[in-house]
Amino acid sequence: MKRRLAMTVFLVLLTAFGCVATAVKSEGTRLDRESLKNVEPGVTTRDSLLNLFGAPAESSTENGEETLRYVFSEEKTPTYLGGVIEARVSARTATTTLEFTLKDGIVKSYRFRSAEE
């Protein structure tokens, strides 16, 4: 009797927690350092950036300089029972930001940052 109960509990736990997957939600333009090989400060134009990366998430102009900001965010959440249960407390979010500063439509500088929470 104890053996049958132990086997039943084992099968229930295996079914509930053995089917682990990861739900991935992403937002924005996927960014990587490799794509920056095509960007040269003092040479690359605003139009070239738009062709390479698409529309920026944010843009602003201050003191005659334009800033284009691209943001990519990816959240990975463990799930159980075929995605029915999400372990939000264990979720991890990675964010990559690429910021260009332009003067007269030409890239003056750029900054690439990655962070994970």
C-alpha positions, 0 to 999 in steps of 0.5 A, spaced: 500 500 500 505 504 501 509 503 495 503 504 491 501 511 494 509 513 493 508 511 486 502 515 485 505 521 488 511 520 484 507 520 478 503 526 480 509 530 481 513 528 475 507 530 471 506 537 474 513 539 475 517 534 470 514 538 464 518 544 464 518 549 459 520 557 458 516 562 456 519 567 452 516 574 451 520 579 447 519 587 445 523 591 440 528 591 435 533 585 437 540 588 437 547 585 437 554 588 437 555 585 430 551 589 427 555 595 430 560 593 425 556 597 419 556 603 424 562 608 423 562 615 427 563 621 423 561 617 416 554 613 418 548 617 416 541 617 420 538 614 414 543 608 414 541 607 421 534 607 420 535 602 414 540 597 419 535 598 425 528 600 423 525 606 427 528 607 434 524 606 440 525 613 442 528 620 439 529 626 442 533 633 440 537 637 444 542 642 443 542 641 436 544 633 437 539 628 435 539 622 440 536 615 437 535 610 442 533 602 440 531 598 446 530 590 446 527 587 452 526 579 453 523 576 458 524 568 460 519 565 465 519 558 467 512 554 466 509 548 468 504 543 465 505 546 458 505 553 460 498 553 464 503 555 470 508 560 470 513 561 475 513 569 475 518 569 481 523 566 477 522 570 471 529 573 468 529 580 463 535 582 459 535 589 456 539 591 451 540 599 449 543 602 443 543 609 443 546 614 437 548 621 438 547 625 431 550 631 429 547 634 422 544 627 420 551 624 421 553 619 427 557 622 432 557 617 437 554 611 440 553 607 446 551 599 447 549 597 454 546 590 456 543 588 463 539 583 466 534 582 472 
